[in-house]
Amino acid sequence: MESLSCLVLKPSPPTRLFFPPRIPQMALPGSTFGFPPSMDYQLPITTAKLALKPIRASTSTVPTTPSTTSTVASSPTAASTKKALVPIGFGTEEMEAVILVDVLRRAGAEVTVASVEPQLEVHASGGTKLVADTRISTCSDRVFDLVALPGGMPGSAQLRDCEILKKITSKQAEEKRLYGGISTAPAVTLLPWGLLKRKRTTCHPAFFDRLPTFWAVKSNIQVSGELTTSQGPGTSFLFALALVEQLFGESVAREIGELLFMHSADDKPRKEEFNKVDWAVSHTPRVLVPVANGSEEIEIVTIVDILRRAKVDVVVASVEKSVKILASQGVKIIADKLIGDAAGSIYDLIILPGGVAGTGQLQKSRILKKLLKEQDAAGRMLGAVCSSPTVLHKHGLLKEKKATAHPSAITELSNPVDGPKVVIDGKLITSMGLATVSDFALAIVSKFFGHARARSVAEGLVFEYPRS
């Protein structure tokens, strides 16, 4: 029987971080990422936006089937493939873990998601159930180009108490290979391991006072030699792109950023609303998120995580025969129930995630089609991101409605709005997808609860959000 040397703690309810002092999200300079490998590089707090030069999208980045090999990197050989380890445990922050895995895989990295728990299935901090590729004990003799730790509580404590992971990461630092942590991981995991010595470091604002004062830096991204640290879920894309550049170079990082829609605010307005109506309900809002094999994991996890932070009752339902789905970049997610079991309830909002293969599966589901038509007939809210607005269109649910979608799908819509990240028309909300889904989810929070609630959730994410 396989032995585990991780200290297994009796899990307590995951701790969510909600209202720390606000630090605006910063985007990478438009000219270059340029993280020198042998010296500190700080991205300071600023209001500058990410303005990436448009790069033609590679068709390989939009998988038609669930895949872990769809990348923009140029066909790396087995010998040259960069290998990354992303450990997870009970209470790991799902946005941070999934965005890391998704972005690294898009860049061409061979990413291993390893559980520090006795089982592969891990309950993340917001209730999402992730399935690791392997147990951490199988990774002890492997060499990784990168070890990247997601945050979350008590996830960071679970990682800290895993002796195998400590040895792997300590060896990584000793041999001057890349390692890093985001959110609570620098203060709760790396600091006790002694891996922040003489390294400028940042972390989630709520844990900032735990860092050594002289070396603590209030920036959204901090690169110090082989160590990269970042502040929270709202800076996950920046963290992942910083790691991509160090592994693959500036051009790959730039292209990935463009494919994720990491545009400047001047390029894409945050949102536009038409035919404004009130979404407020007299009860806790109920939201259904149908998922399928090939659905985009960034979109699923970000939407669910942010809505649950706002105290929305979210149900994730699989349209497949199993509750376990394989998302577009190979992340394994366990839904709360099957769509047939979810169909007996009434939802204030149904949101369709994107992903080319996933969208096709959602469109084929007869149960989901019936639910969507009933939702529309009852005058309740509908939402869709990325390629999934085409599902609503093909079911006849976008008549005379303004909507947006992924650039590859927007031409299929009858009344498209090309420009804003998020478009709201009455009781319909749509988004371009990928990195725009944080704005999408926060727009939903604002419609249900008001701007103040959305802003408070954004602060916990360390995500830049308008004051009014």
N, C-alpha and C positions, 0 to 999 in steps of 0.2 A: 504494500500500500504506500502510496506516495506520501512522504513526510513533509510537513509544513513547519517552518521555523518562525512564522509570523505569530506574534502574540495576538490571539483572538479575543477581543473584548466583547462583552455583552452590549449590543447596540442600544443606544438611547436615541430618542427621536432626533432626526437631523435638525441642525440649527441653520436658519436662513438669515442672511444679512440684509437688513432693510434700509436703515436710515443713518448712514454715516455722514460725516461732513462731505459736502459735494466737492469733487475734483473733476473738472471738465475732461471729457475724453479728447485725446489729441490724435491727430492723424499724421502719418508719415510724410516727410517733405516730398514735394513732387519731383524734385530733381534726381534724388537717389535715396535708397535705403542706407547703404554704406555703413555697415557696422564693422569697424575694424576688429579683427580677431584677437589682437594682442593688447588692446587698450580699452579703457572705459568709453562708452558712448551712451549719452543720456538724451532721451527725447523729453524735453522739459514740458511743463504745463504751458499750454498755449491755445489760442483759438484757431490756429491754422488748420485747414482742412486737407484731406488727402485728395490730390489731383493727379491721378495716374494718366499717363499718355495712352490713348486707346490703342489696343493691340488686337489684331484679328484673332477671334476665338478659335481654338483648335476643336475640331469636331469630336475629338476623343474625350473632351471634358464633359460631354453630356451623354452619359451611358444610357443605352437602351435596355440593358439588363443590369441587375445588381452586380457590381464589380468593384474590386479593390485595385484594379490596375489601370483605370481610366485616368490619365494624367496629361499634363502639358509638357512634361520633361521629355527629352528626345531619346526614346527607346534605350534606357540604361541596360547594360548587361548585368547578369547576375553578380559579377564581381564588383561592379561599380555602383550598384543600388545602395542608397543610403538607408540604414536601418535605425528605426526609432522605437523607443519603449514609452508607452503611456500607461502607467499603473492606475488602477481605480480601486476604491473600497467603499464600504457602507458610508453614505453621506457625501460622496464626491459630488462636486458641482457639475451637473450634466452639460450645461452649455459650454463650460471650459473644456471638458473632456472631449465632447463630440466635435466641437469646432476645431480643436487641435488635430484630432484624428482625420477629419474630413479634409482640412486644408493641406496637411502633410501628404496625404495619399494623392490628392490632386496634383501635387508637385512632383510626385514620383517616388516618394519614400515608401519603404516597406515597414509598415507600422504594426507593432504588436501591442494589443490591449491586454494587459495582464491583471488579474484579480489578486489582491492581497488577502482576500477572504478564503475560507475553505471551499466555497462554491464559486462557480463562474458567474452566476446571476448576482447582480449587485443593484441594490436599491439606492438610487442617487438622492441628493438632498431635496429635490423638488418632487420626488415620487416617481420619476421615470425609472423604469427597470431596464438596465443594460446588461448585455451578456458579453463577458470578456472572451478573447480568443484562447487564452490559456491561463494557468495559474503562475504566479510569480516564481515558484520554485523551478519551473522549467526554463527560466531565463538566467539562472545564476551563472552559468558558464558561457553565456553568449556575449559577444562584443557588439555594442551599439554605438552609432555615430551621435546619437542624441537620446538623453533621458529627460522627458518633460513631465512635470508633476502638475496635474490640475489641483485646484483648491476645493473649498467647501468644508463645512463642519457637520459631523465629526470626521469627514473624509480625510482631511489632512492629518488628523491624529491617528487614524487607522494606518495611513502610509508611514507616518513617523515610527509607529510601533512594530513595523515589519522589518525584522533583522535582515532578511534576504535583500529587500529593496535598499536598505541602508548600505549594505556592502556593495551592491551594484552601483549605486549613485556615488558612494565615496571613491570607488575605484575609477569611476568615470572622471571625477574631479582630479584625482591623483595623476591620471594619465592624460590630463588636459584635453579631454573630449567634451563635446557640448552637453550641458545640462541646464535645467531651468525650472522655475515654478511660478505659478500665477495665484493671485488672490491671497488666501491664507497659507498656501504652501511655503513661501519663503520664511515666514515667521514661525509657523507651527511645525514644519517638517525639516527644512534645510538648516535653520538656525540651531536647533538642538543637536543636529548631526555634525555641527562644526564646519559646514560647507559654505558659510558666508564670510569667513575671515578675510579681512582686507579686500572685501568686494562691496562696491556700491550697489545698493539693493533697494527695491521698492516692493510694496505689497498692498493688500486691501487697506483702505484708510482706517477701518475699524481695528486693525491689528498693527498699525504703523508704529505705535509707541513701544512695541516689543522689539523692534529692530535696534541695533546699536546706533546711538544718536549720530555719531560722527560719520557713519557709512550709509545712513538712511537717506533716500532721495525721493522727493515727492514728484515723481514723473510717472507717466502711464506705461512707458517701456524703459527698462534700464539694462544695457548690455555692459558687462564688466568682465573682460576676458572671455572665458568659456561659459560664464554664467549669464543667463538672461532671466529677468524677472518682470512681472507685470501686475496690474492692480485688481482686475476682476472680470466678471462675465462680459461687461461692456467693452473691455479692451482685448478680448480673446482673439479677434481677427488680427489686430496689430501684433499681438504676441506670436501668433502662428506665422504671420508673414515675416516677422523678424527672424524666426527660426528657419523658415524656408530660404531666406536670403543667405544665411550662414551655411546652410547645407548645399544649396544649388546655385546661388548667385543672384545678382540683382535682377537680371532679365526674367528669370522664372518667377521671382517674387512679384515683379511688376505685372506680369501677365496674369498670375493668379489673382492679384488684387483687382485687376480689371474684370476678370470673369466673375468675381464675387460681387461686382457693383460697388466697389469701394470708391465712389465718386466724391468729388467735392460738392458742397451744398449749392454752389453756383451751377453745377452741371445738372443736378437733380433736386428739385424742391422736395421738402420733407413729405408734404401731403397736400391734396386738393380735395375739397368737399363740394358736392352738388346736392341740391334738393334736401337740405339739412332737416333731419327729424331726430326726435329724442329716442335714445336707446335705453334710458333708465328703466329698471324693473324693481318691483317691490320685494324681491327675494334675492338670494344669492344667485347670480347668473350661472346658468348651466351651459356648457360648451361641449360639443362633440367634435373630435378630430379623427376622422377616418384615415387609416394608413394601410399601406400595401407593400409588398416586395418591390423595391426600386423607388420608394418614396424618398425624398431628400431629407436626410437626417438632421441637417442644420435647421431646416424649417420646422420639422416636427418638434424637436427638443426646445428650440428657442421660443416658439409660440406657447408650448405647454408650460415651460419653466416660468416665463414672464407672467402669464395669466394666473398661474397658481400663486405666485408671489403677491399678486393683487387680490388674492382670496376668491378667485373664480373657481367654481366646481368644474373641473375638466375631465372628460372621459375620452380615452384613446381607444379606438375600436378598430380591429383588423378586419379587412374585407377578404382576407385569405382564409384557408381552412384551419390555420393555426394562429394563435395569438402572437407567436414569434415571427417577426419579419426581418428580412435582410435588406437594409436600406441601400441607397444608390452607391455609397462609397464603402460598403462592407460593414457598417456598424450594425450590430444585432440589437434590436429593441423588442421588448415584450409589451404588447398592448394590454390594456386593462381587461378587455373582453372582446368577444367576436361581435361583428356588426349586427348579426341576428339577435344577440342578447341585448345589444344597446338600443335596438329599434323600438323597444316597448316604452321608451321614455320620451319626454318632450324636452327639447333643447332651445334655449334662447338664440343660440348661434351655432351653425355648423361651419367648420373651416376645413377646406381641402388643401393639404400640402402639395408641393410640386414634385418634380422628378419625372423624367420622361416615361420610364417603365411604370413607375407608381401611378402616374396619371392615367395610363392606359388601363391599369387594373381597377382603379376607382371608377372609371367610366363603364367598365363591364359589369359592375356589381348591381344587380337588379334591386337588392334591398336598399342600397344607398340611393339609387335613382328614385325610388319611391319616397324615401325619407326627404330628399332634396325637394321634390315636387310638393310634398305635404308642407314642408317648411315655407316654401314660397307662397303657397295658397293660403296659409294661415297668417301671412304677413310678418313672419319672423325673420331674423337676420341670417344672411349667408356671407361667407368669406372664402377667398381662394387666393393662392399665391403661385408665382412662377408659371408653370405650364398648366396648372389646374383650372384657371378660368375658362379654358377651352371645354372642360367637362360641363360647366354650367351653361356655356353657349350651346353645346350640342344637345343638351337636355331642354333647350328653349327657355332658359331662366335668365337670360341677359337682354331680353327684348327692351329696347329703348333705354338701356342702362349703360352708363359710362363705366369703363373698367380699364385696368392696365394688366400687364402680364410680362413674362420673360420676353425679351426682344425676339426670340425665335418663334414665339407663339402669338404675339400681339396682333399680327396681321390676320389671324383667324377670327378675331373678334369683330362684331358688327359695329361697335361704337367705341373704338379704342381711344385712350388718352395716353399719349406717349410723352413722358416728361417726369411727373411726380413719382416718388418712390411708392407712395400709397394713394389710392383713389377711393373716396367714399361717395356713393350715390344712394341717398336714402338709407335703406337697410342692407345695402351691399357694400362690402369692403374688399379690395383687391390690392395686390402688391407685386412688384417685380420678382421678389423672392431672394434667397440667399442672404447677403448681408443687410438687405432692407427689411428683413422680417422683425428685427427689434423695433423699428419704427412702426411696423404693421401691428405688432402685439400691443405696443404702448398706445397706439391710436384706439385700439379696442378698449383698453383700460380706461382711457379718457372718455370714450363714448358711454361706457357703463357707469363710471364713478365720478368723472370730472377730471380736470387737468391736474389738480393738486395730488390726487392718488397716483396718477401716471408719473408725475415728477418725482414723487417719493420712491416709487419702484425703480425709476431710472437711476436715482442716487445710489440705491443699494447695489445696482449693477455696475456703477461707475461709468454710466453712459450719458453722454451729453444730450440734454433735452431742453427745449425752450422754457423760459421762465413764465411765459404767458402765451 
